[in-house]
Amino acid sequence: MPKSRRAAIRTYDRHADKWYERERSLITEIPLRIIVNEEYLATLNRTPGNDFLLSTGFIYYQGLIGRAEDILSHDLTADGKELSLTPLTTDTISFQLKKPLAGRRPESAASIWSKINSQIEKNRAHNFTLAPQLIAGLPDEMIKEQKLYTSTAGAHAVALLSQDGHIRHCEEDVGRTNALDKIVGYCLTRKIDMNSSGALFSGRINLEMAVKIARAGFKLILSVSAPTATAVTVLQELGVTYIGSLKGESFTIFNGSIQGEED
């Protein structure tokens, strides 16, 4: 299924006072219905691609699984037919899990945070950090992996970081939370320890993103955009090193410290 499509557009240039006709790529957005043990759970508006990773990350966030092995089977269809190429048909992914469900519905970020806050190990000794010059250059490294953003200018991205600052994997999607769920799904299916990893975000960190980060266990968070005040509070509670407003040659430390930082 294509992640983007071509569209005829007209562009106005103020300086030339002219209109130009051309084609450009637009990012695809198609609903994905998630069914768990024959019960409807949620519908995500996503960019097709790596739907199993997306859905796995989402049901992990919702607390329905603790590891990939809790999934017995899955099936991806579009109303029983081949996957849809238009937003008029909702695609469906069905899971069979070991854990039984009874009328389960998606929980809000605030509800999930209230449940996991007391259970999360706030161990700063497991945190890691990077040198300032390496941090400042990471957005340029991530953009090399953002093929969908390069072609459409409409995709969010999350990159998985190793402790030496290398990008291990990058996921893109029309939704910020979807891109993060795909990364979490990637880690779960490949048995990558998220507690020993970091993540770089192309967009803003808000409350829902912060709670997803808490559930995943990342110890170093970086974002190109500035965060919300509530998100910073959650990440401070976690003891996570968080660096935001990562643009150009500068960035801002909202929580924690980095290598070579002056007191």
C-alpha positions, -999 to +999 in steps of 0.1 A: +000+000+000+015+034-009+025+058+018+019+088-004+001+097-036+006+124-063-018+153-066-022+182-090-018+215-072-014+252-079+011+273-061+012+311-058+046+329-057+041+363-040+075+377-052+068+368-088+031+374-085+025+342-105+007+309-102+024+276-110+008+243-118+026+212-108+023+178-090+035+170-055+033+140-031+008+139-003+011+116+027-015+089+029-038+086+059-061+056+063-079+044+094-068+012+110-093-007+132-077-028+160-095-059+171-082-078+201-096-113+210-127-106+188-134-073+206-131-038+191-104-018+208-096+014+189-092+030+154-059+047+146-056+071+117-022+061+103+001+061+073+001+025+060+033+006+066+046-014+095+010-018+108+019-047+130+046-027+147+022+002+152-005-019+167+019-039+188+032-006+203-003+007+209-016-024+227+016-025+248+010+012+258-026+002+268-011-026+290-026-055+271+008-071+265+041-071+283+062-086+255+058-096+219+053-133+229+020-124+245+006-121+209-005-155+197-014-144+161-025-114+140-042-108+107-042-076+086-071-071+062-095-044+047-131-055+053-121-090+043-105-078+010-071-067+000-057-036+018-074-004+007-058+023-014-083+049-004-094+064+030-130+052+022-122+017+035-110+011+070-082-015+073-084-039+102-057-057+122-069-085+145-049-099+174-052-130+194-036-125+228-028-148+257-045-123+281-083-125+279-103-092+276-138-083+287-152-050+274-118-034+274-117+002+260-087+025+254-075+044+284-064+081+284-028+092+290-038+105+324-054+072+334-025+052+322+000+075+340-020+072+373-016+034+370+020+031+360+035+060+379+039+041+412+052+010+394+080+027+373+115+023+386+130+058+388+166+048+386+188+076+374+218+053+375+205+037+343+204+071+324+230+079+298+238+110+279+258+122+249+283+150+240+268+184+230+283+183+195+268+149+188+234+159+201+233+190+179+240+170+148+214+143+154+185+161+136+207+162+104+213+125+108+176+117+113+165+137+083+186+113+061+163+085+073+130+105+068+122+094+032+085+101+036+090+136+051+115+144+023+089+135-004+057+149+013+068+174+041+039+159+061+054+131+082+064+129+118+094+108+128+109+090+158+144+076+158+157+049+181+191+059+195+219+036+208+240+047+238+268+058+215+244+082+198+238+063+166+204+060+150+194+023+150+161+027+134+136+054+123+098+053+118+076+078+101+038+084+102+012+111+098+008+109+136+034+116+162+021+090+186+019+065+157+056+069+149+064+063+186+042+032+187+060+018+157+093+023+174+081+006+205+067-022+184+100-025+166+118-028+200+094-054+213+096-076+183+134-075+182+139-077+219+157-044+221+160-031+257+142+003+257+155+010+292+190+012+276+180+032+246+171+068+237+147+083+212+147+114+190+114+131+180+108+154+151+077+169+168+065+182+201+065+161+233+031+165+250+014+146+278+004+115+258+039+113+243+055+116+277+033+088+291+041+066+261+078+073+269+072+063+305+056+031+295+084+023+270+112+032+295+135+053+273+162+070+294+172+098+270+147+119+250+154+145+224+130+165+204+133+191+176+103+211+189+096+225+224+076+205+249+045+212+269+049+221+306+029+189+316+052+167+295+083+182+312+067+175+346+061+138+337+097+134+324+111+150+355+091+126+376+107+098+356+142+112+360+146+110+322+172+133+306+152+154+282+166+178+256+143+199+234+142+228+209+169+210+191+173+232+160+203+246+142+233+247+164+215+249+198+193+230+221+177+233+255+181+210+285+147+206+303+158+179+326+190+160+335+225+169+324+248+160+295+285+153+290+307+184+293+279+206+307+292+235+328+277+240+362 
